[in-house]
């Protein structure tokens, strides 16, 4: 499948805080096609929040470039929704006043019915002040604000962290409905892979401030094999080894095969969680991005 439009694209992107500060992101290059639901995963402190803040135009890059919806993040801001991890809302406003503020700030794009439907789904009293709401209720109001502006691209930074399992399921349904109805590109960050595995079709794995994996999840899984074989006879040198472990007399490895694997090896397609954990356990493993995949299949 060939994509002609990118929701977000970066080249040699880097962000450093302060002249002598460490790099939060460095040499990041990837392409997120429009219309995808993208899982942005990685451990705490990996650079996920910094990447989203750059894409939302809240931070400026130190080096490299980032393009959002075909233009600069600042120029695309009206077409982009962003829910930050701390979900900043005005505590003194009521729920109804918060939605009216969203309508005033987005007069040409505001979808009042959508925003009110999301709030009503949580049985929130429109007269309740934000400061009296639970963390999960504030998340719902923040999502109502973000989706009410009918964004073409929506960034969610750890959106489900303070929700119970039922609320997570309900709000994930809201997001998937938005993507299906309007073709919204959604990028959700989390360090819990299982939270996103069933809903996302694209992956962006961030580790130590760099992009480790980027591309369609099905393509990335198909490019790897989980192999199990006898430790004393295994020869992995013909393949790109991402991670390997020996338990007793058995070797288990995640590889990117570059040749047919021996018939005596037990080879299976890894799960998404196995893929992610293997790359995070081995920071030196060669990264694989969508650009790399296009080059290797030409």
C-alpha positions in Angstrom: 0.0 0.0 0.0 1.4 3.4 -1.0 0.5 6.4 1.2 0.4 9.8 -0.5 -0.2 11.9 2.7 1.6 12.0 6.0 0.0 13.2 9.1 3.4 13.7 10.7 7.0 13.4 9.3 10.3 14.1 10.9 14.0 14.3 9.7 17.0 14.3 12.1 14.7 15.7 14.8 16.3 16.5 18.1 15.4 18.4 21.3 17.7 19.4 24.1 16.7 21.3 27.1 19.2 24.0 28.0 22.6 24.5 26.5 24.2 21.9 28.6 21.2 19.7 29.2 20.8 16.2 27.9 19.0 15.3 24.7 15.4 14.3 25.2 15.2 13.3 21.5 18.0 12.9 19.0 18.2 12.1 15.3 14.5 11.0 15.0 13.3 10.2 11.5 9.9 8.6 10.8 6.7 9.0 8.8 3.2 8.6 10.2 0.7 8.1 7.4 -2.7 9.9 7.6 -5.6 7.9 8.9 -3.7 5.6 11.3 -4.2 4.9 15.0 -0.6 4.9 16.2 0.7 3.5 19.5 3.6 5.6 20.8 5.3 3.3 23.3 8.4 3.3 25.4 9.5 3.5 29.0 9.1 6.5 31.2 11.5 9.3 30.2 12.1 7.9 26.7 11.0 11.1 25.0 7.3 10.3 24.1 5.9 13.5 25.8 8.6 15.7 24.3 7.8 14.3 20.8 4.1 15.1 21.2 4.8 18.6 22.5 7.0 19.2 19.5 4.3 18.0 17.1 1.7 20.1 18.9 3.8 23.2 18.5 4.4 23.7 22.2 8.1 23.2 21.9 10.6 24.1 19.2 13.1 21.6 18.0 16.8 22.1 18.7 17.7 20.5 15.4 16.1 18.8 12.4 12.6 19.3 11.1 9.0 18.2 12.0 6.1 18.5 9.6 2.5 18.1 10.7 -0.4 17.8 8.2 1.9 19.1 5.5 3.0 22.3 7.3 4.7 23.5 10.5 3.2 22.5 13.9 2.3 26.1 14.5 0.5 26.5 11.3 -1.4 23.2 11.8 -2.4 24.0 15.4 -6.1 24.7 14.6 -6.4 21.2 13.0 -4.6 19.3 15.8 -6.0 18.1 19.1 -3.7 17.5 22.1 -4.4 16.0 25.5 -1.3 16.4 27.7 -0.5 13.9 30.5 -1.5 16.3 33.3 -4.7 17.3 31.4 -4.6 21.0 32.2 -8.1 22.5 32.7 -9.3 25.6 34.5 -10.3 24.3 37.9 -12.7 27.1 38.7 -14.8 26.6 35.6 -17.8 24.3 35.4 -18.0 21.5 32.8 -20.5 23.5 30.8 -18.3 26.6 30.9 -15.3 24.6 29.8 -17.2 23.3 26.7 -18.3 26.9 25.9 -14.7 28.0 26.1 -13.8 25.3 23.6 -16.5 26.6 21.3 -15.2 30.2 21.6 -11.7 29.1 20.9 -12.7 27.0 17.8 -15.6 28.8 16.3 -15.2 27.4 12.8 -14.6 23.7 13.7 -16.4 23.2 17.0 -18.8 20.2 17.2 -20.9 20.8 20.2 -22.9 17.6 19.8 -19.7 15.5 19.9 -18.3 17.3 22.9 -21.6 17.1 24.9 -22.0 13.4 24.0 -18.6 12.5 25.4 -19.3 14.4 28.6 -22.8 12.9 28.9 -21.3 9.4 28.6 -19.6 9.9 31.9 -22.8 11.1 33.6 -21.2 14.4 34.5 -23.2 17.2 35.8 -22.6 20.2 33.5 -22.7 22.5 36.6 -19.9 20.6 38.4 -16.7 22.6 38.7 -13.5 21.0 37.3 -11.8 21.0 40.6 -14.4 18.7 42.1 -14.0 16.0 39.4 -12.1 12.8 39.7 -9.0 12.1 37.6 -11.1 9.9 35.2 -13.8 12.6 34.9 -11.2 15.3 34.1 -9.9 13.0 31.4 -13.3 12.7 29.8 -13.7 16.5 29.8 -10.2 16.9 28.3 -11.1 14.5 25.6 -14.4 16.3 24.9 -12.4 19.5 24.4 -9.9 17.8 22.1 -12.5 16.0 20.0 -15.0 18.8 20.0 -12.7 20.8 17.7 -12.9 18.0 15.2 -9.2 17.5 14.8 -7.5 15.9 11.8 -4.7 14.7 14.0 -5.1 13.9 17.7 -2.3 13.4 20.2 -3.0 11.7 23.5 -0.2 11.6 26.1 -0.9 8.7 28.5 -4.7 9.3 28.2 -5.9 6.3 30.2 -3.4 6.4 33.1 -6.0 7.5 35.7 -9.0 5.5 34.4 -10.4 2.2 35.6 -10.7 -0.7 33.1 -14.3 0.0 32.3 -13.7 3.7 31.6 -10.7 2.8 29.5 -12.8 0.5 27.4 -15.5 3.1 27.0 -13.2 5.9 26.0 -11.2 3.8 23.7 -14.5 3.1 21.9 -15.1 6.8 21.6 -11.7 7.3 20.1 -12.1 4.4 17.6 -15.5 5.8 16.6 -13.9 9.2 15.9 -11.3 7.6 13.8 -13.8 5.6 11.8 -16.3 8.4 11.3 -13.9 11.2 10.5 -10.7 9.5 9.4 -8.9 11.2 12.3 -5.2 10.2 12.7 -4.7 9.4 16.4 -1.3 9.0 18.2 -1.6 7.6 21.8 1.4 7.3 24.0 1.7 4.7 26.7 4.3 2.5 28.4 1.7 -0.3 28.7 1.7 -2.1 25.3 -1.3 -4.3 26.1 -3.4 -1.2 26.6 -3.0 -0.3 22.9 -2.4 -3.6 21.1 -6.0 -4.3 20.1 -6.8 -0.7 18.9 -3.7 0.5 17.0 -2.5 -0.3 13.5 0.8 1.6 13.5 3.7 1.6 16.0 6.2 4.2 17.1 8.7 2.8 19.6 10.8 5.4 21.4 13.8 4.4 23.5 16.5 6.6 25.0 15.4 9.5 22.9 15.6 7.7 19.6 13.1 6.0 17.3 13.6 2.2 17.5 10.7 1.0 15.5 8.2 2.8 13.2 5.7 1.4 10.8 2.6 -0.7 10.3 2.3 -3.1 13.2 1.5 -6.1 10.9 4.6 -5.3 8.7 6.9 -5.0 11.7 5.7 -8.3 13.2 6.1 -10.1 9.9 9.6 -8.8 9.6 10.6 -10.6 12.8 10.7 -14.2 14.1 10.8 -15.6 17.6 12.9 -18.7 17.4 13.6 -21.5 19.9 16.4 -24.1 19.4 19.0 -26.0 21.1 21.6 -23.7 22.6 24.6 -25.8 21.7 23.8 -25.9 18.0 22.3 -22.5 17.3 24.1 -20.2 14.9 22.4 -16.8 14.6 25.2 -15.1 12.6 23.2 -15.1 9.4 20.4 -13.0 10.9 19.9 -9.7 12.6 19.6 -10.6 16.3 17.5 -8.3 18.4 17.5 -10.2 21.6 18.6 -13.7 22.7 18.5 -15.6 26.0 19.7 -19.1 27.0 17.7 -21.1 29.6 19.3 -24.4 30.4 20.0 -26.1 27.0 17.5 -23.9 25.1 18.1 -20.7 23.2 15.2 -18.2 22.6 15.8 -15.3 20.3 14.0 -12.5 18.4 15.6 -12.1 15.0 15.0 -10.3 11.7 15.7 -13.2 9.4 17.9 -12.5 6.4 17.8 -16.1 5.2 15.6 -19.1 5.6 15.8 -20.4 9.2 16.8 -24.1 9.7 13.9 -26.5 9.7 14.7 -27.8 13.2 14.2 -24.3 14.7 10.8 -23.6 16.1 9.9 -20.2 14.6 6.8 -18.2 15.3 5.6 -14.6 14.8 6.2 -12.6 18.0 3.5 -10.7 19.8 3.6 -7.0 19.8 4.7 -7.0 23.5 7.5 -9.5 22.8 8.7 -7.3 19.9 8.7 -4.1 22.0 10.4 -5.6 25.0 13.1 -7.2 22.9 14.1 -3.9 21.4 14.0 -2.2 24.8 16.1 -4.9 26.4 18.8 -4.4 23.7 19.3 -0.7 23.0 22.1 -1.6 20.5 19.8 -3.5 18.2 19.5 -1.9 14.7 16.4 0.3 14.5 13.7 -0.5 11.9 11.5 2.3 10.5 8.9 2.5 7.7 11.5 4.2 5.5 13.9 1.3 6.1 11.1 -1.1 5.1 10.4 0.7 1.8 14.1 0.7 1.0 14.6 -3.0 1.8 11.6 -4.0 -0.4 12.5 -2.0 -3.4 
